[in-house]
Amino acid sequence: MNCACAEVLYRLAGEMAGVDADTTVMDVCCGTGTIGLCFARSCKEVLGVEIVEEAVEDANRNAKNNGVNNAVFQAGQGIWTHTFWKRQVAHVLVGTFSGRAEFVLVDQLRRARGSKVVAVVDPPRAGLHQKALHAIRTSRVSTLVYISCDARAAAGNFLSLCRPTSNAHPGDPFVPSAVVPVDMFPHTRHFELAILFRRVSMVGLLEKRLQAVNAQGKVEEEDTKEKKEESVLGKDQ
């Protein structure tokens, strides 16, 4: 464990998230609660979700041992499916981001009491299940800090977060606004990425686009008018 760089990473996540006393922090894939507990003293509440029940027990124990009373961590039941020797093998686990477990995340998101909701996501290498991404996109989360140890594997998650609103991707999209690498694994090619995503309003984007088109149209109209006037002056001369 690279404790020194872990502290740098968690401090960075806090700075990116920009939490305040009226912010609810969603700690997604919270593990033993380390990241969420780092936020706890700076925000209104921390709500954590995790796939391993024993880790959630440790997270709540860590909160108690550190005198943190505004953090709650919860697990749910789910199914992960992966391919092994060209066969689909379903493993029933205590989890959050597969099967019906996404309802645990939805429930926690609905419980958020802060006027602002920020999500910090530190998932396994392959990233979040699509249903978890769906829950985040349709929630009040306005800012998301995604911590990834393999950006290539998680690229599908980034696309799902950023795709324009559609039936398959409801809710306003996010856009990446900052990316910072952290050298968690010295003398190797591997590193952790902290990526800041901010929610954007599709209506707002369309209005800005319309304003830009109208402004461009006015400029072109003025140019055309000036050219006509110059042409008339030229003929008069």
Buried (B, 14 or more C-beta within 10 A) or exposed (E): EBEEBBEBBBEBBBBBBBBEEEBBBBBBBBBBBBBBBBBBEBBBBBBBBBBBBEBBBBBBEBBEEEEBEBBBBBBBBBBBEEEEEEEEEEEEBBBBBBBEBBBBBBBBBEEBEBEBBBBBBBBBEEBBBBBBBBBBBBBBBBBBBBBBBBBEBBEBBBEBBBBEBEEEBEBBBBEBEEEBEBBBEEEEEEBBBBBBBEBBEEEEBEEEEEEEEEEEEEEEEEEEEEEEEEEEEEEEE
